[in-house]
Amino acid sequence: MAKRKSKTYRRKTSKIYLAIVAIFLVLIAGVGVNSAVHFASWYPTFDSLKGQWDRYFGQTADLSSVDAPNLFAGEEDELAVYYLDVGQGDAVLLRQNDATMLIDTGDNGMETQLLQQLEALEVTQLDVLVCTHYHADHIGGAAEVLEALTVDRVLLPSGSATTQTYEDMLDIMDQKGIPTSFPKIGYAGQLGEADYQIVGPVNEDSDNQNDNSLMLRVQFGQASFLFTGDAESTEEADILATDYAVEADVLKVGHHGSDTSTSEAFLQAVHPVCAIISCGAGNDYGHPHQETLDKLSAAGATVYRTDLSGAITVLTDGITLRVFVDGTEQQSFPAGENAASGSRATSQTASQPEETAYIGNVNSRVFHLESCSNLPAEANRVNFTSREAAVEAGYTPCGNCNP
C-alpha cells in the first residue's frame, strides 16, 4: 500500500508542477504580447529606416535613372559655363581647365539630377561652392554636393535661415571642416585664369533674402558673365549706385525671370548679348514673367531658358563666346560685344543730328545731353534714345546741361 501511495503522490505532484508551469507560460505570454505592443510603438518601422537611409545616403542613388543632357565639353584653356537643368532653381558650374566653381545647387528633390549632371561632366572636386542665398531652390542640394564631392571652400551670404535644408548644409560643412567665407562687396578671387568679383549686395537685407543675394561677375579675357542669384530691383539699384562694373556678355537673369528683378536701368547697365533664365517647366510662379521677357527682347538680348532647352552651355576662349543646347551650337559672338553695341548706338545717334542722345551715369543716376561737359566715364555710361526713356528708368536731368 505504501508503494502505491507513493506513486499516487508522485502523480499528483507532477500534475501540480505541470499546472504551475502552464500558468507561468501563460503569464509570460501575456507579458510578451503586452511588451510587444509597446515595443512596436517606438521601434523604427521599415519605412522610417528607409527614410533615414535616403536622407543620409541618398547621394549614392542610381544616377542612371535620370537622362543625361548633352553638356558639350569645352576645349583646353577655355572657360566653360554650364547652366544646369535643376527645375525651378539655380545651379551653374564654371570650369576653366582643372578649376571648378558651382554657383547654387538647385531645389530639394533635385539632388540626384544635379549630381547626375556633375557626374556626366566628370566633376569630383570643387574649388569653390557659392550659395547666393538661403532659399531652398538655391541650396536644396548643397548638403548632398558637399557630401559627394571634395569642396575646398564655400562662399555664403550674410544672415542665416531656420530651415532643415540650411542646417543640413552647415552640418556637413562642420563635419568635413570645410573653410567658409562670408564675402562682402569687392571680394575678388581667381578660378584658373578667370577672375571673379562679388559686386553685390551693397547692404545686408534681413527682411528679403532675395535682395541679400551674392552677385558675382566673372571675367575671362574679354568675355564677361554676371550671376545675380535672386537679386531684385532694390539690390540692383544699390549696385548701380556703386563703381563696380556689372556689364556682361552673358546675364544669368535674376529670380528666374520674375518681374521683381531685371529693372530697366540694371538691364541697360549690364547690356547682355544673351540672357539665360533658369526655371522649371510649368512652375507655380509663372516664371519667367512676360514683362521681363519683353525687356530682354527690347534690349536685344537672345534669351535661353532651361525650362525649354534643358541645360545650356556657354564656352569662351576669351575672344569669342559660343552657346550650345543639347550639344548643338546655337549662337556665336565676339566677347565684349555688349560694350561695342553701346558704342555703335552712340555713334549712330551722333550721325543723326535730328535725334538727341541722352547719356546716363549709372552711378549718380543723372542723365545728360551728349554735349554736356559733365559726362561720366565711358564705363559708367548708359544711353537713352529719348528723354522719356531716361526719366522712366529713374534717372534725373543734369542741372548743368538741362536735357
ZISUL-V632190 format. One record per run of one state. SS is the DSSP state (helix for helix, strand for strand, loop for the rest). FROM is the first residue (numbers start at 1). TO is the last residue. Records with the same first field share a line. If there is no record, write none. Layout:
SS->FROM-TO, FROM-TO
This chain:
loop->1-1, 43-45, 61-62, 66-78, 84-91, 97-98, 104-110, 121-124, 127-127, 132-135, 140-141, 149-149, 152-152, 157-163, 177-178, 182-187, 192-193, 201-208, 213-214, 221-222, 228-232, 241-249, 253-253, 258-263, 271-273, 278-289, 299-301, 310-311, 317-319, 326-327, 335-336, 351-357, 362-365, 370-377, 385-386, 393-395, 398-403
helix->2-42, 46-60, 63-65, 111-120, 136-139, 142-148, 164-176, 209-212, 233-240, 254-257, 264-270, 290-298, 306-309, 337-350, 378-380, 387-392
strand->79-83, 92-96, 99-103, 125-126, 128-131, 150-151, 153-156, 179-181, 188-191, 194-200, 215-220, 223-227, 250-252, 274-277, 302-305, 312-316, 320-325, 328-334, 358-361, 366-369, 381-384, 396-397
